[in-house]
Amino acid sequence: MAVTPSAQYSVTLRIAIDSRDHGAFSRLATAIGAIGGDIGAVDLVSTARHAVVREIVVNATDVDHAEHIVAAAHAQDGVTVLDSWDRTFRLHRGGKIELFGRLPLETRDDLSLAYLPGLAEVCKAIADDRNKVFDYTIKRNMVAVITNGTAVLGLGDIGAAAGMPVMEGKSALFKEFGNVDSYPICVDSKDPQQIIEICEAIAPVFGGINLEDIGAPTCFEVEDTLKERLDIPVFHDDQHGTAVVVLAALINALKITGQKLEDLKVVFSGVGASGIACSKILLNAGVTDIIGCDTRGAIYAGRTANMNRMKEWYADHTNPDGIRGSLTDAIKGANLFVGLSGPGTFSVDQLRLMAKDPIVFAMANPTPEIMPEDAGPYVRVMATGRSDYPNQINNVLAFPGIFRGALDCGARQISEKMKVAAAHAIAGCISDDELHEENIIPSPFNRNVAPVVAAAVIRVAQEQGLARREVHV
């Protein structure tokens, strides 16, 4: 299976090239290209009498491929590899986020205002009126990013500490794209009650809680309970962020195929937290024929093998024709395939069983259920979760704007209507002139997305009476 080299597996080579050997760099580039490496930036570091030192960035397809690239460089005459490093690991050294104070503390007056004795009056004001905590503390713009590391995308149950880089990354994205402050909190527990109690205990600090990478069914219990007990938004992004962007992508894909939501047959591969949430938002948007498949095949009313509380709900609300069997049986005549399972789990032969103008959202990461190169001849619209292919279904299009809007209006929760509104707002960021098969979803770097999503969320929150503050949008 051909895999496109990606920056996530890139390696930097610091090399000394013998300046008397005029073909040395050319041979090196040819050798790297021959084994599938993709050379990016080439920077001059220094020059000496008989050597030129350069740094070369090379994208690889995986970790082993990166090691082969380094070995190929070592093998070249006229080239000395002085050093090499994995760019991703170097970027993460020391973490990706840090905190800064907003106020100068340079004089005695500064201290008396920011700390004692001045802050005593602010504390008393909050004690008298708890809602003032939103006005005079970081709670107004602070989200807790909480995980227990049991369902990290593409990695599974790796534990709280190993999940920390993901949570740091999430906090960095919150700030960059939504100007939302957040802090990663990794809970070393698989006990849903303990996670719930911890979230309740720290809730006074935060204006919202973003749950992340918590495995099913624990994630459902944690989110549902916290929604009942807390008066701030609780949002499991693996479920709802994914669902919002999937619906946004589908809205625009259907403009290309000319189909309607209510006429679709949709098949899911993967019925975990995100698969269930994506199915729910499509049902809320008007889709009526959804079949979910797990490792035991299609889920249907009456199935007993490999079921849980949420799959029982799923069986009762999907698969109206009671289809049984494998993914191959379910996919026949389907208009949309949504992959939230694992690499290579959807084949070309299965794709060819779909209806005319099939839409494929293969979102397993880093390796999709089917690679775009393989699906290309048979698919009308293709999307993945990867940034190096067109149509990346990326949660960063949703959660910064959703929380930005929720925080700005002091929303008490994030409702289903708010999520659907966010999806339509994202889809609307692609104009009719821009829309085509390889451009159904905005770039994560489109700075218009988060404000548009925030405005849509605020409007619905105010219409539903879920906002503490009136905001004009």
C-alpha positions in Angstrom: 0.0 0.0 0.0 1.5 3.3 -1.1 1.7 5.9 1.7 2.5 9.5 1.1 5.5 10.9 3.1 4.3 13.2 5.9 5.8 15.9 8.1 4.7 13.9 11.2 7.5 11.4 10.4 10.1 14.0 9.1 13.7 13.8 10.0 16.4 16.5 9.9 19.8 15.6 8.7 22.8 17.8 9.5 25.4 16.9 6.9 28.9 18.0 5.8 29.4 17.8 2.1 32.8 17.6 0.5 32.9 20.8 -1.5 35.4 19.2 -3.9 33.0 16.5 -4.8 30.5 18.4 -7.0 28.1 15.4 -7.4 27.9 14.5 -3.7 24.6 16.4 -2.9 23.0 15.2 -6.1 23.8 11.5 -5.3 22.4 12.0 -1.8 19.2 13.5 -3.1 18.9 10.7 -5.6 19.4 8.0 -2.9 16.8 9.6 -0.6 14.3 9.8 -3.5 15.0 6.2 -4.5 13.7 4.9 -1.2 10.7 7.2 -1.2 11.9 10.1 1.0 10.5 13.6 0.2 13.1 16.3 0.6 11.8 19.6 1.9 13.8 22.5 3.2 17.6 22.6 2.5 19.4 25.2 4.6 23.0 26.3 4.6 24.5 26.2 8.1 28.2 27.0 7.5 31.0 26.8 5.0 34.7 25.8 5.4 37.6 25.3 3.1 36.6 21.8 2.0 33.1 21.3 3.4 29.7 22.8 3.3 27.4 22.0 6.2 23.7 21.9 5.5 20.5 20.8 7.2 18.0 18.9 5.2 14.4 18.1 6.2 13.1 14.9 4.7 9.5 13.6 5.1 9.1 9.9 5.6 6.1 7.5 5.7 6.8 6.0 9.2 9.5 5.7 11.8 11.3 2.8 10.1 11.3 4.7 6.8 12.9 7.7 8.5 15.7 5.4 9.9 16.3 4.0 6.4 16.7 7.6 5.1 19.3 8.3 7.7 21.1 5.1 6.9 21.0 6.0 3.1 22.7 9.3 3.9 25.4 7.6 6.0 26.2 5.4 3.0 26.9 8.2 0.5 30.5 9.0 -0.5 31.4 12.7 0.0 28.7 13.1 2.7 29.2 13.0 6.4 26.1 12.8 8.6 27.0 15.0 11.6 23.6 14.6 13.3 20.1 13.6 12.7 16.9 14.0 14.7 13.2 13.3 14.6 11.5 16.7 14.2 8.4 15.8 16.1 10.3 14.7 19.2 12.4 17.8 19.1 9.3 20.0 18.9 7.8 18.3 22.0 10.9 18.7 24.2 9.9 20.5 27.3 6.2 20.5 26.3 4.3 22.7 23.9 2.5 25.2 26.2 3.4 27.6 29.1 1.6 30.1 31.2 2.1 33.9 31.3 0.8 36.5 33.7 -1.4 39.2 32.1 -0.4 42.0 34.5 3.0 43.7 35.2 4.3 43.2 38.7 6.9 45.9 38.9 5.9 48.1 41.8 4.4 47.9 45.3 1.1 49.2 43.9 1.1 46.4 41.3 1.4 43.8 44.1 -1.2 45.4 46.3 -3.7 45.4 43.4 -3.0 42.0 42.0 -2.4 40.3 45.3 -3.0 41.2 48.9 -4.6 43.4 50.2 -6.5 44.4 47.0 -7.8 41.0 46.0 -9.6 40.5 49.3 -12.5 42.7 48.1 -12.7 40.7 44.9 -12.8 37.5 46.9 -15.6 38.8 49.0 -17.6 39.9 46.0 -17.4 36.4 44.6 -18.4 34.9 47.9 -21.5 37.1 47.9 -22.4 36.4 44.3 -20.9 33.2 42.8 -21.6 34.3 39.2 -19.0 37.1 39.6 -16.3 34.4 39.3 -16.9 34.6 35.6 -16.1 38.3 35.6 -13.1 38.5 37.9 -11.2 35.3 37.4 -9.8 33.1 34.6 -13.0 31.0 34.7 -14.4 33.3 32.0 -12.0 32.0 29.4 -10.5 28.8 30.9 -11.2 25.2 29.8 -10.0 22.0 31.5 -8.7 19.4 28.9 -9.2 16.1 30.7 -8.2 12.6 29.8 -7.3 9.3 31.4 -5.4 8.2 28.3 -7.5 5.1 27.6 -8.5 5.8 24.0 -5.8 7.9 22.4 -6.4 8.2 18.7 -4.5 5.5 16.8 -2.7 4.4 20.0 -5.4 3.1 22.3 -5.0 2.6 26.1 -1.6 4.2 26.7 -2.3 5.7 30.1 -2.6 9.2 31.5 1.1 10.2 31.3 1.5 9.1 27.7 -1.7 11.0 26.8 -0.2 14.2 28.0 1.4 15.3 24.7 -2.1 15.1 23.1 -3.6 17.2 25.8 -0.9 19.8 25.6 -1.5 19.9 21.8 -5.2 20.4 22.4 -4.5 23.3 24.7 -2.2 24.8 22.1 -4.9 24.5 19.5 -7.5 26.1 21.8 -5.3 29.1 22.2 -4.2 29.4 18.6 -7.5 29.1 16.9 -10.1 30.2 19.5 -8.0 32.4 21.9 -9.3 30.0 24.6 -7.1 29.4 27.6 -7.0 25.8 28.7 -4.9 23.4 30.8 -4.3 19.7 30.4 -5.3 17.5 33.3 -4.4 13.8 33.0 -6.3 11.6 35.5 -4.6 8.3 36.4 -7.7 6.3 36.8 -10.1 4.1 34.9 -12.9 4.5 37.5 -15.6 6.7 36.0 -16.8 7.8 39.4 -13.3 9.0 40.4 -13.0 10.9 37.1 -16.4 12.5 37.7 -15.5 13.5 41.3 -12.2 15.1 40.2 -14.0 17.1 37.5 -16.6 18.2 40.0 -13.9 19.2 42.5 -12.0 21.4 40.0 -15.0 22.9 38.2 -14.9 26.2 40.1 -11.7 27.1 38.2 -13.0 26.4 34.7 -15.7 27.8 32.4 -15.9 24.5 30.5 -14.6 20.9 30.4 -13.3 19.3 27.3 -13.1 15.5 27.7 -10.6 13.8 25.5 -9.4 10.3 24.7 -11.5 8.5 27.4 -12.6 5.1 26.2 -16.2 3.9 25.8 -18.3 3.2 27.7 -16.6 5.2 30.5 -16.7 8.4 28.4 -20.5 8.2 28.1 -21.0 7.8 31.9 -18.6 10.6 32.7 -20.0 13.1 30.2 -23.7 12.3 31.0 -23.1 12.6 34.7 -21.1 15.8 34.5 -23.7 17.4 32.2 -26.4 16.7 34.9 -24.2 18.0 37.8 -22.3 21.0 36.5 -23.6 24.3 35.2 -20.8 24.7 32.6 -20.4 23.1 29.2 -19.0 19.6 29.2 -18.0 18.4 25.7 -16.3 15.1 24.8 -14.5 16.2 21.7 -13.7 12.8 20.4 -17.5 12.3 20.1 -19.0 15.7 19.3 -16.1 17.6 17.7 -15.7 14.7 15.2 -19.5 14.6 14.7 -19.7 18.3 13.9 -17.0 18.3 11.3 -18.3 15.1 9.7 -21.7 16.7 9.3 -20.1 19.8 7.9 -18.2 17.8 5.3 -21.2 15.8 4.4 -23.4 18.9 3.9 -20.9 20.1 1.3 -20.3 16.7 -0.3 -24.0 16.4 -1.0 -23.9 19.7 -2.9 -21.5 17.9 -5.3 -23.4 14.6 -5.6 -26.8 16.3 -5.6 -28.2 13.9 -2.9 -30.3 14.7 0.2 -29.6 13.7 3.7 -32.9 11.9 4.1 -32.2 9.7 1.0 -28.7 8.4 2.1 -27.7 5.0 3.2 -24.8 5.5 5.6 -22.4 2.8 6.9 -20.1 3.2 9.9 -17.0 1.1 10.5 -16.4 1.6 14.2 -19.2 2.1 16.8 -17.2 3.5 19.7 -17.6 7.0 21.2 -17.1 8.9 18.0 -19.0 6.5 15.8 -22.1 6.8 18.0 -21.8 10.6 18.3 -21.4 10.9 14.5 -24.4 8.7 13.9 -26.5 10.8 16.4 -25.7 14.1 14.7 -26.6 12.6 11.3 -29.9 11.3 12.6 -30.6 14.7 14.1 -29.8 16.3 10.7 -32.2 14.1 8.8 -30.5 10.8 7.9 -32.7 7.9 8.4 -30.8 4.8 7.2 -27.6 4.2 9.2 -25.8 0.9 9.8 -23.0 0.6 12.2 -20.4 -2.2 12.1 -18.0 -3.3 14.8 -15.6 -6.2 14.9 -18.6 -8.6 15.0 -20.3 -7.0 12.0 -23.5 -5.1 11.7 -25.4 -3.9 14.8 -29.1 -4.7 14.7 -31.9 -4.9 17.2 -31.7 -8.2 19.1 -27.9 -8.7 18.7 -26.4 -10.1 21.9 -22.7 -10.5 21.1 -20.2 -7.7 22.0 -22.9 -5.3 23.1 -23.1 -2.6 25.8 -25.5 0.1 26.9 -24.7 2.5 24.1 -24.7 -0.2 21.4 -28.1 -1.3 22.7 -29.3 2.3 22.1 -27.6 2.2 18.7 -29.4 -1.0 17.7 -32.7 0.5 18.7 -32.2 3.7 16.6 -30.4 2.6 13.5 -30.4 -0.2 10.8 -34.1 0.1 10.0 -34.0 -2.9 7.6 -32.3 -5.1 10.2 -29.2 -5.9 8.0 -27.0 -8.6 9.4 -23.6 -9.8 8.5 -20.2 -8.2 7.9 -19.2 -4.8 6.7 -19.2 -6.2 3.2 -22.9 -7.1 3.6 -23.8 -3.7 5.1 -21.9 -1.6 2.5 -23.9 -2.8 -0.5 -25.7 0.2 -2.1 -24.4 2.6 0.6 -23.9 6.3 -0.4 -21.5 7.2 2.5 -18.9 5.2 4.3 -17.6 6.7 7.6 -14.5 5.0 9.0 -13.7 5.4 12.7 -12.0 2.1 13.2 -8.5 1.2 12.1 -6.0 1.1 9.3 -6.7 -0.9 6.1 -10.1 -2.1 7.3 -12.0 -1.0 4.2 -11.0 -2.5 0.8 -11.4 -1.5 -2.8 -13.6 -4.5 -3.4 -15.9 -3.2 -0.6 -15.9 0.3 -2.0 -16.9 -0.9 -5.4 -20.1 -2.4 -3.8 -21.3 1.1 -2.9 -23.9 3.1 -4.9 -23.1 5.6 -7.6 -21.0 8.6 -6.6 -19.8 7.1 -3.3 -18.6 9.4 -0.5 -15.8 8.0 1.7 -14.7 9.5 5.0 -11.9 7.3 6.2 -10.7 8.9 9.4 -8.5 6.4 11.2 -5.2 8.1 11.9 -2.4 8.1 11.0 -3.4 5.4 8.5 -6.9 5.5 7.1 -9.3 2.6 6.6 -8.5 3.0 2.9 -5.8 5.1 1.4 -6.9 7.9 -1.0 -4.5 6.5 -3.6 -6.3 3.2 -3.6 -9.8 4.7 -3.4 -9.3 7.4 -6.0 -10.6 5.6 -9.2 -13.8 4.5 -7.5 -14.8 7.3 -5.1 -16.6 10.7 -5.9 -15.6 12.5 -2.7 -12.9 11.3 -0.3 -11.9 12.7 3.1 -9.5 11.6 5.8 -8.2 12.7 9.1 -4.8 13.5 7.7 -3.4 17.0 6.9 -1.4 15.8 3.9 -4.5 14.9 1.8 -7.4 17.0 0.6 -10.5 17.3 2.8 -9.1 16.8 6.3 -11.8 16.2 8.8 -10.1 17.9 11.7 -11.8 18.6 15.0 -9.8 21.9 15.2 -12.5 23.3 12.9 -15.1 22.7 15.6 -14.0 22.8 19.3 -12.2 26.2 19.4 -15.2 28.0 17.9 -17.7 26.0 19.9 -16.0 26.8 23.2 -15.3 30.4 22.1 -19.0 31.0 21.6 -20.0 29.0 24.8 -17.6 31.0 26.9 -18.5 34.4 25.4 -22.2 34.0 26.3 -21.7 32.0 29.5 -23.5 29.0 28.1 -24.5 26.4 30.7 -24.2 23.5 28.2 -23.6 22.7 24.6 -26.9 21.4 23.1 -27.5 19.2 20.1 -28.9 22.3 18.2 -25.7 24.2 18.9 -23.6 21.4 17.4 -25.7 21.2 14.3 -25.5 25.0 13.9 -21.7 24.7 14.3 -21.6 22.2 11.5 -23.6 24.4 9.1 -21.4 27.3 10.0 -18.3 25.3 9.1 -19.8 24.1 5.8 -20.7 27.7 5.0 -17.1 28.8 5.1 -16.7 27.1 1.7 -18.4 29.2 -1.0 -20.1 27.7 -4.1 -17.2 29.0 -6.2 -14.6 27.2 -4.0 -16.5 24.0 -3.6 -15.3 20.9 -5.5 -14.5 17.2 -4.8 -11.1 18.1 -3.1 -12.4 21.1 -1.2 -15.5 20.3 0.8 -14.2 21.5 4.2 -12.2 24.6 5.2 -8.6 24.5 6.0 -7.7 24.3 9.7 -5.8 27.5 9.1 -8.9 29.4 7.8 -9.1 32.1 10.6 -12.7 32.8 9.7 -14.0 29.5 10.9 -13.8 29.9 14.7 -15.5 33.3 14.8 -18.3 32.1 12.5 -18.8 28.9 14.6 -18.8 31.0 17.8 -21.5 33.3 16.4 -23.7 30.4 15.4 -23.3 28.8 18.9 -24.1 32.0 20.7 -27.3 32.6 18.6 -28.6 29.1 19.4 -27.6 29.3 23.1 -29.5 32.5 23.4 -32.5 31.2 21.5 -32.6 28.1 23.8 -32.2 30.1 27.0 -28.8 28.5 27.8 -26.8 31.7 27.9 -25.9 33.7 31.1 -25.0 36.8 29.1 -26.6 38.5 26.1 -24.1 38.9 23.3 -24.9 40.7 20.0 -23.7 38.6 17.0 
